[in-house]
Amino acid sequence: MSDEHRPAGPQPEPIRFFGTTWVDHSGGYLLRRVAVGLGALLAAVAGAMALRLGYEGLTIAKVGTLVNVLVIGAFALCTALAFRRTWEGFSRRPAPTPAADASAERSLQSMLLIGFIGSLLAYALRTLVEAPGEALHRREYEEARKRGGRRR
């Protein structure tokens, strides 16, 4: 869009799968919320089935009770961490981190990847209320509009 056709003032930031329809809930917003929620839920179920297949492989290999308990515990912990991290990400932006914290953040990424089911469940649950991240984007957009109004 050229500058002469762009409306004055701050523009809303698009949300994945929703674009800027979250601003006025137009363009099939509700249908998108339902579709995204169901998609995330189906992906979580498919992921759980894949994990179950892997667990059955451990059972067939007869690795022992200790390994089975450790694997279940690790996946449960990673899933809980991923759920919490994803859920909190819908309401606030991550704080800028210094270089030392950035390496800790990178090491957490593997745990979050293992707990992908938690992230998918958080996404699916959030779509019951709003587009994931809508409240954060709406708050930032309203603040930007207020700042823009004061400048004029």
C-alpha positions in Angstrom: 0.0 0.0 0.0 1.4 3.4 -0.9 1.8 6.2 1.6 -1.0 8.3 0.0 -3.5 5.5 0.5 -2.5 4.5 4.0 -4.7 5.9 6.8 -3.1 8.3 9.2 -2.2 7.1 12.7 -1.0 3.8 14.1 -1.8 0.6 12.3 -2.9 -2.6 14.1 -0.4 -5.4 14.2 -1.6 -8.5 12.4 -2.0 -11.7 14.4 -1.2 -15.1 12.8 -4.2 -16.7 11.2 -6.3 -13.6 11.9 -4.6 -10.7 10.2 -6.1 -7.5 11.5 -9.7 -8.9 11.7 -9.3 -8.9 15.5 -9.7 -5.1 15.6 -13.4 -5.2 14.6 -14.1 -8.9 14.5 -14.9 -8.9 10.8 -13.9 -11.1 7.9 -15.0 -14.4 9.4 -13.3 -13.8 12.7 -15.4 -16.2 14.7 -15.1 -18.9 12.1 -11.3 -18.5 12.1 -11.3 -18.7 15.9 -13.2 -22.0 15.8 -11.0 -23.4 13.0 -7.7 -22.4 14.6 -8.9 -23.9 18.0 -10.0 -27.2 16.4 -6.8 -27.3 14.4 -4.6 -26.8 17.4 -6.6 -29.4 19.3 -6.3 -32.0 16.5 -2.6 -31.3 16.3 -2.3 -31.9 20.0 -4.1 -35.2 19.7 -1.9 -36.2 16.8 1.2 -35.3 18.8 -0.1 -37.3 21.8 -0.6 -40.3 19.6 2.9 -40.0 18.3 4.2 -39.8 21.8 2.2 -42.9 22.8 3.7 -44.8 19.9 7.2 -43.8 21.1 6.3 -44.9 24.6 5.0 -48.2 23.3 8.4 -48.7 21.7 10.0 -48.2 25.1 7.6 -50.8 26.5 8.4 -53.3 23.8 12.1 -52.7 24.3 11.6 -53.5 28.1 13.9 -50.6 29.2 12.6 -50.8 32.7 10.3 -48.9 35.1 12.8 -46.2 35.9 13.2 -45.1 32.3 9.5 -45.2 31.7 8.9 -43.0 34.7 11.6 -40.6 33.7 10.2 -40.3 30.2 6.7 -39.7 31.4 7.9 -37.2 34.0 10.1 -35.3 31.4 7.2 -35.0 28.9 4.8 -33.9 31.6 7.2 -31.3 32.9 8.0 -30.0 29.5 4.3 -29.9 28.5 3.4 -27.9 31.6 6.3 -25.4 31.0 5.3 -25.0 27.4 1.7 -24.4 28.3 2.5 -21.8 30.9 5.0 -20.0 28.7 2.6 -19.9 25.8 -0.3 -18.8 27.9 1.7 -16.0 29.4 2.9 -14.9 26.0 -0.7 -14.1 25.1 -0.9 -11.3 27.7 2.6 -9.8 27.7 5.6 -9.4 25.5 8.8 -11.1 26.7 11.2 -8.8 28.4 14.4 -8.0 26.5 17.1 -10.2 27.8 20.9 -9.6 28.2 23.3 -11.9 26.5 23.6 -14.2 29.5 19.9 -14.7 29.7 19.7 -15.2 26.0 21.7 -18.4 26.3 19.4 -19.6 29.0 16.5 -18.8 26.8 18.0 -20.9 23.9 18.5 -23.8 26.3 14.9 -23.6 27.3 13.8 -23.9 23.6 14.5 -27.6 23.5 12.3 -28.2 26.6 9.5 -26.1 25.0 9.9 -28.1 21.8 9.5 -31.4 23.7 6.4 -29.9 25.4 4.7 -28.9 22.1 1.4 -30.4 23.2 1.2 -27.9 26.0 1.7 -25.0 23.6 -1.0 -26.4 21.3 -3.4 -26.9 24.2 -2.8 -23.3 25.4 -3.5 -22.1 21.8 -6.7 -24.1 21.6 -8.0 -23.0 25.0 -7.2 -19.3 24.2 -9.3 -19.4 21.1 -12.4 -20.1 23.3 -12.0 -16.5 24.6 -10.3 -14.5 21.9 -7.8 -14.7 19.1 -4.5 -15.8 20.8 -2.7 -12.5 21.7 -5.7 -10.3 20.9 -5.8 -8.6 24.3 -2.1 -7.8 24.2 -2.4 -6.4 20.6 -5.6 -4.5 21.4 -4.0 -2.9 24.5 -0.9 -1.9 22.5 -3.0 -0.6 19.6 -5.2 1.5 21.9 -2.1 3.0 23.6 -0.6 3.8 20.2 -3.8 5.5 19.1 -3.9 7.6 22.3 -0.2 8.6 21.8 -1.0 9.4 18.1 -4.0 11.5 19.2 -1.9 13.5 21.6 0.6 14.3 18.9 -2.0 15.9 16.7 
